[in-house]
Amino acid sequence: MPRYVYRFADGDKDQKDLLGGKGANLAEMTRLGLPVPPGFTITTEACRAYMRDGHVPAELRVEVTLGLREIEDEIGRRLGDFHEPLLVSVRSGARHSMPGMMDTVLNIGLNDASVKGLTEFSGDERFAWDSYRRLIQMFGKTVLGVDGELFAGALDDKVRSAGVAADAELLPGDLRDLVETFKQIVRDETGREFPQHPREQLDMAVEAVLDSWNTDRARLYRRRERIPNDLGTAVNVVSMVFGNLGESSGTGVCFTRDPSSGQSGVYGDYLSNAQGRTSSRGSATPSRSRSSSCSTPSRTASSRARCAASRPTTATCATSSSRSSAASCGCCRPGSASGRRPRPSASPPSSSTSRSSPWTRRSPGARATSSPSCCSRSSTARPSARR
C-alpha cells in the first residue's frame, strides 16, 4: 500500500519526484535544522491516484489526520480551537516550478468561533478579522469557484466607504462587516454557507489544489515549458506564519538571481502587512530599492528589495524551494522585537532546538512579525510568470 503523507522531517531534497520541489526542499531545510514551520506533504502519488480514479484515495484522510495531529502536538494548538486556534495553509508544489499556475489557500481553520479565539490569543482584533476575510475570499475563489472580482469589488467598496487609502487601513469593525459581505457573496453564488468545520475546509482545499494541476493555465504553462502532464503535484500543509501582523510582517518571493539580467545574488519582491498574492492583485505597487543586504525591510506599505549577496543562495523564505538558511534575508525571517520570536542565528541550529523554539505555543500577545510560511512561491532562476 502506498504512503501518501510525509512529515517534513521524513524527506530530503532528492525526493522531488515524490514530494514535489517545494516539499522536498522544505524537508531538506528541516533536516538541516533550519526554522521551518511544522507541516507535511501529500505526495504526487496521491495526485496521480486522484487523476486516475476521480476521487482522493481512501487512505489519504487517515494519513492527513495523523499528520495534522503531529502538527497540533508540536505547536500545542488545535485546528479550529475556540481559544488558541491552529491555522494552516494548503499549497501546491510540483516537481518542476510552476509559479502562479496552481492554487494556494491560507488561514484554513478560521470560522465564526475561532476568529474570536484568534483575537484573544493574538491580542489583535484587526489581524484576526483580516485573516478571516482573507480566508473567505481565497477559499471562495479557489475552492468554491466564486468569481474573484466579486470579492475584490466588495473590498474596494468598503475601502471607499471607510474613507481610507487601502485595505490595510480598515478598522476591525470594517473587517467584520466585510466578512459578512463575503459570506453573503458565497451564499448568493454557491447556494451554500461558507464551511464552518475546519476539517471540511482542509479536505476541500486539498482537493482544490489537486484539481489545479489540470486547470487550463497550468496545462498551457506545462506545454510551453515541456513539463509532462502525468507528473502530478504534491500538496503541502503548513502551519501558518502570518504576513498581515503589521508593517514589520510581509509576503513575498525570492530568487537565486535577478530574473531580468541573470546576475547571481538574492533578488526579492515583497509587500509589508500582506498575505499571499496581494502584490499581484494590483492594489499595491512595490517600490524599488537596491542595497548590499536586505536585513531591514522598508517600512512603507509596499517594498521591493534587491539584495546583492556575496554568494548566491537559492531562497530566503522558510517555505521556498531551497537549501539555504532563512536567516540569509531579514525580510523573511522571524523578528526579534520584545516578546516575539528570536531571529535564527547565522549558523543553523541543531535539529533538536529548531523543531520547537520558533513555532511552539506563545502567550497571548506574543506574535510573529514576519511571514516565512506566507512566501508561497518556490524560488527558481526562471522569472515569475506574474512579472
PLY file of the C-alpha trace (Angstrom):
ply
format ascii 1.0
element vertex 387
property float x
property float y
property float z
element edge 386
property int vertex1
property int vertex2
end_header
0.00 0.00 0.00
1.50 3.39 -0.98
2.25 6.01 1.62
0.64 9.35 0.79
1.74 11.68 3.62
5.32 12.53 4.64
6.25 14.79 7.52
8.86 17.40 6.63
11.28 15.54 8.91
10.84 12.35 6.85
12.07 13.53 3.44
15.02 15.20 1.76
15.99 17.18 -1.35
16.40 14.07 -3.50
12.68 13.17 -3.35
11.30 15.81 -5.70
9.52 13.23 -7.85
7.56 12.11 -4.80
7.34 15.26 -2.65
7.50 17.92 -5.34
10.12 20.65 -5.42
8.71 22.63 -2.52
8.05 19.61 -0.30
11.49 18.09 -0.93
13.26 21.33 -0.08
11.11 22.01 2.97
12.13 18.53 4.12
15.79 19.29 3.37
15.72 22.56 5.31
14.04 20.76 8.22
16.76 18.10 8.06
19.42 20.84 8.17
17.84 22.29 11.33
16.51 25.50 9.79
13.39 27.13 11.27
10.64 25.67 9.07
7.00 25.86 10.23
5.75 22.35 11.08
3.82 20.60 8.32
3.58 17.64 5.99
3.46 16.86 2.28
0.81 14.89 0.41
2.73 13.09 -2.32
2.46 13.28 -6.10
1.32 9.64 -5.96
-1.88 10.83 -4.28
-2.42 13.32 -7.09
-1.89 10.67 -9.76
-4.34 8.35 -7.97
-6.82 11.23 -7.81
-6.48 11.90 -11.54
-6.78 8.20 -12.34
-9.75 7.32 -10.08
-11.61 10.63 -9.92
-11.52 10.79 -6.11
-8.92 11.07 -3.38
-7.55 7.74 -2.11
-9.48 6.36 0.86
-6.27 6.03 2.90
-5.41 9.69 2.46
-7.91 11.02 5.01
-6.47 8.83 7.78
-2.88 9.82 6.93
-3.82 13.52 6.84
-5.46 13.15 10.26
-2.26 11.64 11.69
-0.11 14.35 10.09
-2.40 17.07 11.45
-2.24 15.59 14.95
1.56 15.73 14.85
1.47 19.42 13.90
-1.00 20.11 16.71
1.10 18.25 19.26
4.27 20.03 18.18
2.79 23.53 18.27
0.43 23.00 21.20
-2.68 24.30 19.42
-5.63 22.57 17.74
-7.22 23.21 14.37
-10.38 25.23 14.96
-9.83 25.61 18.71
-12.02 28.35 20.20
-9.20 29.82 22.31
-5.83 29.09 20.69
-6.62 28.01 17.12
-4.08 26.39 14.83
-4.32 27.69 11.27
-2.69 26.05 8.27
-2.02 26.83 4.65
-2.57 24.38 1.78
-0.11 24.87 -1.08
0.71 23.19 -4.35
4.26 22.03 -5.09
5.02 20.16 -8.32
8.31 18.51 -9.35
9.07 21.49 -11.61
8.49 25.08 -10.56
5.22 26.45 -11.96
5.00 29.92 -10.35
1.48 31.26 -10.08
-0.08 28.41 -12.05
-1.65 26.37 -9.26
-3.64 27.17 -6.16
-2.97 28.08 -2.54
-5.37 28.62 0.38
-4.28 30.37 3.57
-5.74 30.61 7.09
-7.55 27.26 6.98
-9.22 26.67 10.37
-10.88 30.05 10.92
-14.63 30.23 11.43
-17.14 32.37 13.31
-15.96 30.96 16.66
-12.21 30.54 16.18
-11.81 34.10 14.86
-12.70 35.24 18.37
-10.16 32.82 19.80
-7.52 34.20 17.44
-8.38 37.70 18.65
-7.94 36.57 22.24
-4.73 34.64 21.57
-3.02 37.31 19.43
-4.35 40.35 21.25
-5.04 41.93 17.86
-8.69 42.10 16.76
-7.90 43.68 13.42
-5.43 40.95 12.50
-7.92 38.19 13.35
-10.78 39.61 11.26
-8.45 40.49 8.40
-7.24 36.86 8.36
-10.83 35.60 8.32
-11.91 37.80 5.42
-8.80 36.69 3.50
-9.75 33.04 4.08
-13.29 33.53 2.79
-12.04 35.48 -0.21
-9.34 32.96 -1.16
-11.41 29.87 -0.32
-14.42 31.25 -2.17
-12.44 31.85 -5.34
-10.11 28.85 -5.27
-12.26 26.12 -3.75
-15.88 27.17 -4.35
-15.35 28.71 -7.78
-16.76 32.15 -6.97
-15.70 34.95 -9.31
-12.82 36.67 -7.53
-13.88 40.06 -8.85
-16.98 39.94 -6.63
-14.78 39.83 -3.53
-12.36 42.40 -4.95
-15.21 44.76 -5.78
-16.71 44.43 -2.30
-13.30 45.13 -0.76
-12.83 48.22 -2.92
-16.32 49.45 -1.98
-15.52 49.05 1.72
-12.22 50.92 1.35
-14.04 53.81 -0.35
-16.92 53.92 2.13
-14.48 53.85 5.07
-12.60 56.79 3.58
-9.19 55.11 3.71
-6.49 54.71 1.09
-6.01 50.92 1.27
-7.42 47.79 2.90
-4.52 47.79 5.39
-6.13 50.86 6.98
-9.55 49.30 7.56
-10.62 49.08 11.20
-11.79 45.90 12.96
-15.44 46.93 12.57
-14.95 47.44 8.85
-13.43 43.98 8.53
-16.26 42.35 10.49
-18.72 43.94 8.07
-16.59 42.75 5.15
-16.64 39.17 6.47
-20.46 39.25 6.47
-20.45 40.68 2.94
-18.09 37.96 1.72
-20.21 35.24 3.36
-23.27 36.63 1.60
-21.41 36.52 -1.73
-20.66 32.84 -1.08
-24.33 32.16 -0.31
-25.54 34.01 -3.39
-23.05 32.39 -5.78
-22.96 28.81 -4.47
-26.26 28.30 -2.66
-24.46 27.16 0.48
-22.95 28.66 3.61
-19.22 29.19 3.96
-17.89 25.96 5.57
-17.55 26.37 9.32
-15.94 23.00 10.13
-12.12 23.33 9.95
-11.57 19.76 8.74
-14.09 20.25 5.95
-12.17 23.39 4.93
-8.91 21.43 4.91
-10.25 18.49 2.88
-11.91 20.78 0.32
-8.75 22.88 -0.02
-6.56 19.79 -0.60
-8.89 18.57 -3.33
-8.94 22.02 -4.94
-5.14 22.11 -5.08
-5.11 18.66 -6.66
-7.66 19.88 -9.21
-5.49 22.91 -10.00
-2.92 20.60 -11.64
-5.27 20.29 -14.60
-6.52 23.86 -14.98
-6.20 25.41 -18.44
-3.48 27.83 -17.32
-1.44 25.01 -15.73
-1.73 22.85 -18.86
-0.71 25.73 -21.13
2.27 26.50 -18.90
3.43 22.86 -18.93
3.06 22.72 -22.69
5.19 25.83 -23.08
7.82 24.60 -20.60
7.70 20.99 -21.87
6.71 19.58 -18.48
4.93 16.18 -18.66
1.22 16.23 -17.76
1.32 12.94 -15.84
3.68 14.00 -13.04
1.01 15.41 -10.75
1.52 17.90 -7.94
2.29 17.40 -4.29
0.30 19.32 -1.66
1.99 20.94 1.34
0.02 21.54 4.53
1.97 24.02 6.65
1.20 25.77 9.92
0.57 29.44 9.28
3.07 32.21 9.94
1.37 35.49 9.22
2.35 38.32 6.90
-0.52 40.61 7.92
0.51 41.39 11.50
1.73 44.89 10.69
4.38 46.77 8.74
7.18 44.53 10.06
5.45 41.47 8.56
5.08 40.69 4.88
4.71 38.32 1.98
6.99 37.81 -0.97
9.16 35.65 -3.17
12.92 35.34 -3.60
15.09 34.13 -6.49
18.67 32.92 -6.78
19.41 35.64 -9.35
17.91 38.72 -10.98
15.23 37.33 -13.36
15.73 40.17 -15.85
19.55 40.14 -16.10
20.55 36.69 -14.83
23.04 38.24 -12.39
23.72 35.97 -9.41
22.56 37.07 -6.00
19.36 37.24 -3.97
16.51 39.01 -5.73
13.43 39.64 -3.58
9.96 41.05 -4.15
7.72 41.56 -1.12
4.91 43.60 0.38
4.59 44.60 4.01
1.45 43.77 6.01
0.04 41.42 3.38
-0.65 37.77 2.65
-0.48 35.52 -0.38
-0.75 37.15 -3.77
-1.69 40.66 -2.67
1.21 42.02 -4.73
-0.22 40.55 -7.94
-3.71 41.95 -7.44
-2.66 45.45 -8.43
-3.95 47.16 -5.29
-0.38 47.92 -4.22
2.66 48.57 -6.37
6.05 47.63 -4.91
8.64 50.39 -4.84
12.22 49.60 -5.84
15.44 49.83 -3.91
18.95 48.38 -4.12
21.22 47.51 -1.23
24.04 45.16 -0.32
21.74 43.28 2.05
18.05 43.08 2.84
18.35 42.75 6.59
15.92 45.61 7.25
12.67 45.71 5.29
11.32 49.04 4.16
8.59 50.34 6.46
6.48 51.54 3.53
3.21 49.84 2.62
4.95 48.04 -0.20
8.58 47.44 -0.98
10.85 45.74 -3.47
14.30 44.73 -2.32
17.19 43.63 -4.49
19.76 42.09 -2.25
23.28 41.73 -3.60
24.85 38.78 -1.83
28.46 37.81 -1.59
27.49 34.33 -2.77
24.32 33.06 -4.42
21.63 31.48 -2.28
18.61 29.63 -3.55
16.00 31.28 -1.36
15.41 33.17 1.84
11.91 32.19 2.87
11.31 29.15 5.02
8.85 27.62 2.56
10.75 28.40 -0.61
12.41 25.59 -2.56
15.89 25.95 -1.14
18.67 24.51 0.92
19.78 27.92 2.10
19.14 29.41 5.51
16.07 31.51 6.12
18.40 33.77 8.07
20.11 34.96 4.88
17.44 37.59 4.26
15.98 39.66 7.06
12.77 40.44 5.19
11.57 36.85 5.58
12.84 35.69 8.95
11.20 35.90 12.38
11.63 39.27 14.08
13.37 39.86 17.36
11.25 42.57 18.93
10.47 42.25 22.61
8.05 39.42 23.30
8.45 37.93 19.83
10.31 35.05 18.30
14.09 35.43 18.18
15.85 35.59 14.84
17.72 32.46 13.85
21.47 32.59 14.29
23.82 32.83 11.34
24.76 29.18 11.73
21.88 26.68 11.58
20.69 25.49 14.99
20.63 21.85 15.86
17.51 19.98 14.84
16.58 19.37 18.45
16.12 23.07 19.10
14.83 24.20 15.73
11.87 21.86 15.83
10.37 23.57 18.86
11.64 27.05 19.56
10.14 29.23 16.80
6.73 27.59 16.45
5.60 26.30 19.85
2.81 27.92 21.85
3.30 31.54 22.82
1.39 33.56 25.39
-1.37 35.81 24.03
0.06 39.00 22.58
3.44 37.48 21.74
3.31 37.06 18.00
5.37 36.61 14.89
6.41 39.65 12.95
7.31 38.13 9.62
5.92 35.57 7.29
8.07 32.67 6.11
5.04 30.49 5.55
3.37 33.20 3.52
6.19 33.23 0.98
4.29 30.82 -1.13
6.23 30.51 -4.34
9.22 28.32 -4.94
12.49 30.03 -5.76
13.91 29.50 -9.21
16.16 31.08 -11.77
13.17 31.23 -14.12
11.38 34.61 -13.98
7.99 34.54 -12.30
5.05 34.45 -14.66
3.42 37.39 -12.94
6.18 39.85 -13.76
0 1
1 2
2 3
3 4
4 5
5 6
6 7
7 8
8 9
9 10
10 11
11 12
12 13
13 14
14 15
15 16
16 17
17 18
18 19
19 20
20 21
21 22
22 23
23 24
24 25
25 26
26 27
27 28
28 29
29 30
30 31
31 32
32 33
33 34
34 35
35 36
36 37
37 38
38 39
39 40
40 41
41 42
42 43
43 44
44 45
45 46
46 47
47 48
48 49
49 50
50 51
51 52
52 53
53 54
54 55
55 56
56 57
57 58
58 59
59 60
60 61
61 62
62 63
63 64
64 65
65 66
66 67
67 68
68 69
69 70
70 71
71 72
72 73
73 74
74 75
75 76
76 77
77 78
78 79
79 80
80 81
81 82
82 83
83 84
84 85
85 86
86 87
87 88
88 89
89 90
90 91
91 92
92 93
93 94
94 95
95 96
96 97
97 98
98 99
99 100
100 101
101 102
102 103
103 104
104 105
105 106
106 107
107 108
108 109
109 110
110 111
111 112
112 113
113 114
114 115
115 116
116 117
117 118
118 119
119 120
120 121
121 122
122 123
123 124
124 125
125 126
126 127
127 128
128 129
129 130
130 131
131 132
132 133
133 134
134 135
135 136
136 137
137 138
138 139
139 140
140 141
141 142
142 143
143 144
144 145
145 146
146 147
147 148
148 149
149 150
150 151
151 152
152 153
153 154
154 155
155 156
156 157
157 158
158 159
159 160
160 161
161 162
162 163
163 164
164 165
165 166
166 167
167 168
168 169
169 170
170 171
171 172
172 173
173 174
174 175
175 176
176 177
177 178
178 179
179 180
180 181
181 182
182 183
183 184
184 185
185 186
186 187
187 188
188 189
189 190
190 191
191 192
192 193
193 194
194 195
195 196
196 197
197 198
198 199
199 200
200 201
201 202
202 203
203 204
204 205
205 206
206 207
207 208
208 209
209 210
210 211
211 212
212 213
213 214
214 215
215 216
216 217
217 218
218 219
219 220
220 221
221 222
222 223
223 224
224 225
225 226
226 227
227 228
228 229
229 230
230 231
231 232
232 233
233 234
234 235
235 236
236 237
237 238
238 239
239 240
240 241
241 242
242 243
243 244
244 245
245 246
246 247
247 248
248 249
249 250
250 251
251 252
252 253
253 254
254 255
255 256
256 257
257 258
258 259
259 260
260 261
261 262
262 263
263 264
264 265
265 266
266 267
267 268
268 269
269 270
270 271
271 272
272 273
273 274
274 275
275 276
276 277
277 278
278 279
279 280
280 281
281 282
282 283
283 284
284 285
285 286
286 287
287 288
288 289
289 290
290 291
291 292
292 293
293 294
294 295
295 296
296 297
297 298
298 299
299 300
300 301
301 302
302 303
303 304
304 305
305 306
306 307
307 308
308 309
309 310
310 311
311 312
312 313
313 314
314 315
315 316
316 317
317 318
318 319
319 320
320 321
321 322
322 323
323 324
324 325
325 326
326 327
327 328
328 329
329 330
330 331
331 332
332 333
333 334
334 335
335 336
336 337
337 338
338 339
339 340
340 341
341 342
342 343
343 344
344 345
345 346
346 347
347 348
348 349
349 350
350 351
351 352
352 353
353 354
354 355
355 356
356 357
357 358
358 359
359 360
360 361
361 362
362 363
363 364
364 365
365 366
366 367
367 368
368 369
369 370
370 371
371 372
372 373
373 374
374 375
375 376
376 377
377 378
378 379
379 380
380 381
381 382
382 383
383 384
384 385
385 386
